[in-house]
Amino acid sequence: MTSTKQPPAGETDSQQGWVRIVRVDYERNELYDKAGRGYYELPGSLWTEFGPVHEGSIRYWGSGSHAGHINLLPALIFTGGQWVSLLGKQA
């Protein structure tokens, strides 16, 4: 059975790669984690951290919890010059 325990607010789950969001800027449509890292929405309902794309960059799906928290779940990783699904399919 897989654990459904979620990380504390603003932190990540090191095994799952979740990012817990602690602040939302509704005017700019931006999300922020506890460390102050910001994320913006891309077309297709994906989110990415501010800054240039580099090897290892992650694109996230936005998700909610039953407790009302916003979590970002890893969906794609930039590796070898292309986006690759973390589920094994090339994006």
N, CA and C of each residue as an Amber inpcrd file, in Angstrom:
protein
   273
   0.8340000  -1.1740000   0.0000000   0.0000000   0.0000000   0.0000000
   0.8830000   1.2430000   0.0000000   0.5610000   2.2170000  -0.8280000
   1.3270000   3.4500000  -0.9290000   0.8560000   4.4510000   0.1180000
   1.8070000   5.1340000   0.7390000   1.4670000   6.1500000   1.7290000
   0.8370000   7.3570000   1.0520000  -0.1770000   7.9230000   1.6770000
  -0.8000000   9.1370000   1.1640000  -0.4370000  10.3370000   2.0240000
   0.5000000  10.1540000   2.9310000   0.9260000  11.2550000   3.7940000
   1.5010000  12.3800000   2.9320000   1.0570000  13.5870000   3.2010000
   1.5180000  14.7360000   2.4370000   2.5630000  15.5060000   3.2260000
   3.4280000  16.2450000   2.5190000   4.4800000  16.9930000   3.2040000
   3.9050000  18.1810000   3.9700000   4.6490000  18.6700000   4.9820000
   4.2170000  19.8760000   5.6910000   4.1270000  21.0540000   4.7210000
   3.3600000  22.0580000   5.0660000   3.1610000  23.2240000   4.1930000
   4.4850000  23.8260000   3.7430000   4.6020000  24.0680000   2.4390000
   5.7700000  24.7310000   1.8790000   6.9760000  23.8420000   1.7020000
   6.8460000  22.5740000   1.9610000   7.9670000  21.6690000   1.8430000
   7.6910000  20.6490000   0.7530000   8.6810000  19.8590000   0.4460000
   8.5100000  18.8350000  -0.5720000   8.5790000  17.4630000   0.0660000
   7.9980000  16.5120000  -0.6070000   8.1230000  15.1140000  -0.2230000
   9.2730000  14.5820000  -1.0610000  10.3910000  14.2400000  -0.4420000
  11.6010000  13.8830000  -1.1890000  11.4230000  12.6530000  -2.0640000
  10.5310000  11.7480000  -1.6990000  10.3280000  10.5560000  -2.5130000
   9.3630000  10.8280000  -3.6620000   8.3550000  11.6260000  -3.4400000
   7.3460000  11.8800000  -4.4520000   7.6100000  13.1660000  -5.2390000
   8.3780000  14.1060000  -4.6840000   8.6730000  15.3550000  -5.3570000
   7.5680000  16.3910000  -5.2700000   6.5920000  16.1850000  -4.3700000
   5.5180000  17.1590000  -4.2190000   6.0620000  18.4750000  -3.7180000
   5.4290000  19.5630000  -4.1220000   5.7280000  20.8890000  -3.5910000
   4.4330000  21.4190000  -2.9840000   4.4570000  21.7600000  -1.7080000
   3.2790000  22.3250000  -1.0380000   3.3230000  23.8380000  -1.1950000
   2.2510000  24.4230000  -1.6430000   2.1480000  25.8640000  -1.8610000
   1.6180000  26.5270000  -0.5910000   2.2530000  27.6580000  -0.2120000
   1.8360000  28.3640000   0.9970000   1.2740000  29.7540000   0.7070000
   1.5020000  30.2580000  -0.5210000   0.9960000  31.6000000  -0.8530000
   0.5920000  31.6400000  -2.3130000  -0.5170000  32.3180000  -2.5850000
  -1.0150000  32.4800000  -3.9490000  -1.1350000  33.9700000  -4.2440000
  -0.5810000  34.3930000  -5.3710000  -0.7780000  35.7590000  -5.8580000
  -1.8300000  35.6620000  -6.9560000  -3.0630000  35.9530000  -6.5980000
  -4.1780000  35.7920000  -7.5390000  -4.1080000  36.7850000  -8.6930000
  -3.5910000  37.9870000  -8.4580000  -3.4950000  38.9860000  -9.5210000
  -2.5370000  38.5340000 -10.6190000  -1.4330000  37.9270000 -10.2350000
  -0.4110000  37.5020000 -11.2000000  -0.5140000  36.0260000 -11.5660000
  -1.4160000  35.3060000 -10.8980000  -1.5650000  33.8630000 -11.1030000
  -0.2380000  33.1440000 -10.8470000   0.3340000  33.4100000  -9.6790000
   1.6050000  32.8210000  -9.2690000   1.4310000  32.0880000  -7.9430000
   2.2090000  31.0320000  -7.7730000   2.2110000  30.2380000  -6.5480000
   3.5940000  30.3010000  -5.9190000   3.6470000  30.2060000  -4.5840000
   4.9240000  30.2650000  -3.8660000   4.9760000  29.1800000  -2.8010000
   6.1760000  28.5760000  -2.6540000   6.3670000  27.5890000  -1.5970000
   7.0040000  28.2530000  -0.3830000   7.2270000  27.4900000   0.6730000
   7.7490000  28.0190000   1.9330000   9.1310000  28.6660000   1.7710000
   9.9250000  28.1400000   0.8540000  11.2720000  28.6730000   0.6290000
  11.2520000  29.9470000  -0.2120000  10.0580000  30.3650000  -0.6700000
   9.9500000  31.5850000  -1.4650000  10.0740000  31.3640000  -2.9630000
  10.2290000  30.1010000  -3.3800000  10.3030000  29.8220000  -4.8160000
   8.9360000  30.0650000  -5.4380000   8.9380000  30.7310000  -6.5960000
   7.6940000  31.0450000  -7.2830000   7.4810000  30.1540000  -8.4930000
   6.2140000  29.9320000  -8.8200000   5.8160000  29.0780000  -9.9390000
   4.7460000  29.8040000 -10.7390000   4.7890000  29.6560000 -12.0590000
   3.7730000  30.2720000 -12.9030000   3.1540000  29.2040000 -13.8010000
   1.9170000  29.5070000 -14.2380000   1.1690000  28.5280000 -15.0220000
   1.5250000  28.6190000 -16.4920000   1.6460000  27.4560000 -17.0980000
   1.9060000  27.3200000 -18.5340000   0.6180000  26.8730000 -19.2210000
   0.5290000  27.0040000 -20.5390000  -0.6170000  26.4300000 -21.2420000
  -0.6860000  24.9270000 -20.9550000  -1.8760000  24.4110000 -20.8710000
  -2.0350000  22.9840000 -20.5810000  -2.1310000  22.6790000 -19.1060000
  -2.3210000  23.7180000 -18.2900000  -2.5020000  23.5540000 -16.8370000
  -1.2840000  22.9760000 -16.1300000  -0.1170000  23.2350000 -16.6540000
   1.1220000  22.8470000 -15.9780000   1.7300000  24.0840000 -15.3380000
   2.5590000  23.8590000 -14.3190000   3.2390000  24.9390000 -13.5990000
   4.7360000  24.6980000 -13.6550000   5.5200000  25.7810000 -13.6680000
   6.9700000  25.6640000 -13.6390000   7.5530000  26.7630000 -12.7600000
   8.7260000  26.4980000 -12.2240000   9.4080000  27.4630000 -11.3670000
   9.9360000  28.6170000 -12.2140000   9.9700000  29.8210000 -11.6230000
  10.5390000  30.9790000 -12.3080000  11.9820000  30.6890000 -12.6960000
  12.4180000  31.2140000 -13.8390000  13.8020000  31.0690000 -14.2700000
  13.8920000  30.2960000 -15.5670000  15.0900000  30.2900000 -16.1520000
  15.2660000  29.6020000 -17.4260000  15.1690000  28.0820000 -17.2890000
  14.7660000  27.4520000 -18.3660000  14.7260000  25.9870000 -18.4020000
  16.1600000  25.4690000 -18.4590000  16.4510000  24.4460000 -17.6900000
  17.7830000  23.8380000 -17.6620000  17.6300000  22.3330000 -17.4520000
  18.6900000  21.6170000 -17.6370000  18.6790000  20.1670000 -17.3930000
  18.1620000  19.9130000 -15.9810000  17.1220000  19.1060000 -15.8850000
  16.5300000  18.7860000 -14.5880000  15.3420000  19.6550000 -14.1970000
  15.0100000  20.6660000 -15.0340000  13.8140000  21.4790000 -14.7470000
  12.5900000  20.5750000 -14.7030000  11.6380000  20.9370000 -13.8630000
  10.4200000  20.1520000 -13.6820000   9.2070000  21.0030000 -14.0470000
   8.2500000  20.3820000 -14.7050000   6.9210000  20.9770000 -14.8910000
   5.9720000  20.1700000 -14.0320000   5.0670000  20.8800000 -13.3600000
   4.2010000  20.2640000 -12.3650000   2.7260000  20.3560000 -12.7540000
   1.9450000  19.3950000 -12.2780000   0.4910000  19.4820000 -12.3120000
   0.0560000  20.0780000 -10.9890000  -0.9250000  20.9620000 -11.0280000
  -1.4990000  21.4890000  -9.7990000  -2.5000000  20.4950000  -9.2410000
  -2.5060000  20.3520000  -7.9360000  -3.4000000  19.4000000  -7.2900000
  -3.8360000  19.9750000  -5.9500000  -4.9590000  19.5390000  -5.4690000
  -5.4240000  19.9580000  -4.1610000  -5.5110000  18.7730000  -3.2200000
  -5.5730000  19.0680000  -1.9510000  -5.7400000  18.0110000  -0.9540000
  -7.1070000  18.1630000  -0.3000000  -7.5330000  17.1480000   0.3970000
  -8.8120000  17.2210000   1.1070000  -8.7680000  18.2780000   2.2050000
  -7.5820000  18.6170000   2.6640000  -7.4360000  19.6320000   3.7040000
  -7.4230000  21.0450000   3.1280000  -7.5320000  21.1670000   1.7930000
  -7.5810000  22.4750000   1.1550000  -6.2350000  23.0380000   0.7410000
  -5.1800000  22.2470000   0.8170000  -3.8460000  22.7020000   0.4130000
  -3.6730000  22.5750000  -1.0900000  -2.8220000  23.4270000  -1.6550000
  -2.4280000  23.2930000  -3.0570000  -1.0850000  22.5810000  -3.0800000
  -0.9930000  21.5510000  -3.8900000   0.2610000  20.8180000  -4.0830000
   0.6100000  20.8510000  -5.5580000   1.8850000  20.8930000  -5.8640000
   2.3510000  20.7310000  -7.2330000   2.9920000  19.3510000  -7.3190000
   2.5460000  18.5660000  -8.2840000   3.0310000  17.1990000  -8.4580000
   3.8680000  17.1210000  -9.7240000   5.0710000  16.5350000  -9.6730000
   5.9420000  16.4940000 -10.8490000   5.3120000  15.7150000 -12.0030000
   5.3420000  16.3240000 -13.1950000   4.7480000  15.7000000 -14.3830000
   5.7770000  15.4490000 -15.4770000   6.6440000  16.4280000 -15.7100000
   7.6290000  16.3430000 -16.7920000   8.9870000  16.8070000 -16.2790000
  10.0520000  16.2470000 -16.8400000  11.4130000  16.6800000 -16.5280000
  12.1250000  16.9940000 -17.8340000  12.9290000  18.0690000 -17.8300000
  13.6990000  18.4460000 -19.0060000  15.0520000  17.7400000 -18.9310000
  15.2650000  16.8320000 -19.8530000  16.5070000  16.0630000 -19.8620000
  16.9030000  15.7340000 -21.2930000  18.1800000  15.8690000 -21.5990000
  18.6640000  15.5760000 -22.9390000  18.0660000  16.4920000 -23.9990000
  17.6870000  17.7310000 -23.6100000  17.1500000  18.6940000 -24.5550000
  15.6750000  18.5260000 -24.8690000  14.9700000  17.7040000 -24.0990000
  13.5350000  17.5260000 -24.3490000  12.7910000  17.2870000 -23.0400000
  11.4740000  17.5240000 -23.0820000  10.6130000  17.2460000 -21.9390000
  10.2020000  15.7940000 -21.9740000  10.3940000  15.1160000 -20.8600000
  10.0700000  13.6970000 -20.7530000   9.0980000  13.5030000 -19.5980000
   8.0540000  12.7510000 -19.8530000   7.0710000  12.4760000 -18.8080000
   7.7160000  11.6520000 -17.7090000   7.3780000  11.9850000 -16.4900000
   7.8810000  11.1860000 -15.3740000   7.1310000   9.8810000 -15.2550000
   6.1550000   9.6840000 -16.1280000   5.4510000   8.4120000 -16.2070000
   6.0190000   7.5500000 -17.3270000   7.0870000   8.0430000 -17.9930000
   7.7900000   7.2380000 -18.9860000   7.5200000   7.5630000 -20.4310000
   6.6140000   8.5020000 -20.7330000   6.3420000   8.8630000 -22.1180000
   6.9880000  10.1920000 -22.4410000   7.4840000  10.3440000 -23.6600000
   8.0620000  11.6070000 -24.0800000   6.9520000  12.6210000 -24.2830000
   7.1820000  13.8600000 -23.8190000   6.1750000  14.9280000 -23.9700000
   6.3010000  15.5900000 -25.3240000
